[in-house]
Amino acid sequence: MTKKKPGILPTVLLGLATFAVLFEFLAFQLNSGNDPALGKTALAANDPKAAKVARPVVNRRVVKTKVVHLPPRSSSSGAPVPVSSPASGGSASTAPVVTSAPAAAPAPAPAPAPVTSTS
C-alpha cells in the first residue's frame, strides 16, 4: 500500500493560494504605514494631522559689516600720529593735519638659532 503522490493541479493551486494570502498580508501592512523601506516618514507626509505640527520660525537678517582701518598709534606717547586727508573739491581751508611723533625704538635682534650636531 503505497501512497500516491498528489497531482500537479492541487500543488499549483496550493502554491497560488499561499502566494495570494502572503501578498494580501504584505499589501495590508504597506497600506497601514508599516513599510520597512520607507519607515514612518511616508505615512507622516500623507497624514493631514501631522501637517498641523508647529514649524520653527526662521528670522532672516541681513548683517552688513564695515571695516574701518585706523592709523597706528604711537606706543611711547599719547601724541596723535600724522594723518593726511585727501583735499576736497578745491577748498583751501582743509589742509592735512601733521603732527610729529617721536620715533619708536628699534626692535631687538632675534636670538640666534641653537646649533645642533648630527651623529
FENCOR-V240886 format. One record per residue. PSI is psi as a letter, one per 20 degrees, with the letter a starting at -180 (none if undefined). D_LAST is the distance of its C-alpha to the last C-alpha in Angstrom with 2 decimals. Layout:
BEGIN
psi=PSI d_last=D_LAST
psi=PSI d_last=D_LAST
END
This chain:
BEGIN
psi=n d_last=98.87
psi=q d_last=95.74
psi=q d_last=94.57
psi=p d_last=94.78
psi=q d_last=91.66
psi=q d_last=92.02
psi=r d_last=92.83
psi=h d_last=90.56
psi=g d_last=92.42
psi=h d_last=91.83
psi=g d_last=88.11
psi=g d_last=87.62
psi=g d_last=89.62
psi=h d_last=87.65
psi=g d_last=84.34
psi=h d_last=85.57
psi=g d_last=86.90
psi=g d_last=83.56
psi=g d_last=81.71
psi=g d_last=84.18
psi=g d_last=83.84
psi=h d_last=80.01
psi=g d_last=80.03
psi=h d_last=82.45
psi=g d_last=80.38
psi=h d_last=77.18
psi=h d_last=79.15
psi=g d_last=80.46
psi=g d_last=76.95
psi=h d_last=75.71
psi=h d_last=78.78
psi=i d_last=78.21
psi=j d_last=74.65
psi=l d_last=72.67
psi=o d_last=70.64
psi=h d_last=67.31
psi=h d_last=65.82
psi=h d_last=66.82
psi=b d_last=66.86
psi=i d_last=68.97
psi=h d_last=68.13
psi=h d_last=70.74
psi=g d_last=73.44
psi=h d_last=72.45
psi=h d_last=72.58
psi=i d_last=76.17
psi=p d_last=77.38
psi=h d_last=79.40
psi=h d_last=78.92
psi=i d_last=75.15
psi=i d_last=75.55
psi=j d_last=76.90
psi=p d_last=73.55
psi=p d_last=72.57
psi=q d_last=69.81
psi=q d_last=67.38
psi=p d_last=68.26
psi=o d_last=65.78
psi=o d_last=65.94
psi=p d_last=64.51
psi=q d_last=63.74
psi=p d_last=62.66
psi=o d_last=60.06
psi=p d_last=59.78
psi=p d_last=56.85
psi=p d_last=57.05
psi=p d_last=54.01
psi=p d_last=54.98
psi=o d_last=52.61
psi=q d_last=53.28
psi=q d_last=52.29
psi=q d_last=49.45
psi=q d_last=50.65
psi=p d_last=49.84
psi=i d_last=47.83
psi=h d_last=49.10
psi=r d_last=52.81
psi=j d_last=55.23
psi=q d_last=56.72
psi=q d_last=57.09
psi=q d_last=54.85
psi=p d_last=56.54
psi=p d_last=58.06
psi=p d_last=59.79
psi=q d_last=62.11
psi=q d_last=63.44
psi=p d_last=66.98
psi=q d_last=69.46
psi=l d_last=72.41
psi=j d_last=73.72
psi=p d_last=74.05
psi=i d_last=73.73
psi=i d_last=73.61
psi=n d_last=70.12
psi=q d_last=67.85
psi=q d_last=64.13
psi=p d_last=63.25
psi=p d_last=60.60
psi=q d_last=59.53
psi=p d_last=56.99
psi=q d_last=54.06
psi=q d_last=51.81
psi=q d_last=48.44
psi=q d_last=45.50
psi=q d_last=42.84
psi=q d_last=39.70
psi=q d_last=36.69
psi=q d_last=33.98
psi=q d_last=30.88
psi=q d_last=27.93
psi=q d_last=25.13
psi=q d_last=22.10
psi=q d_last=19.05
psi=q d_last=16.36
psi=p d_last=13.39
psi=q d_last=9.98
psi=q d_last=6.64
psi=q d_last=3.76
psi=none d_last=0.00
END
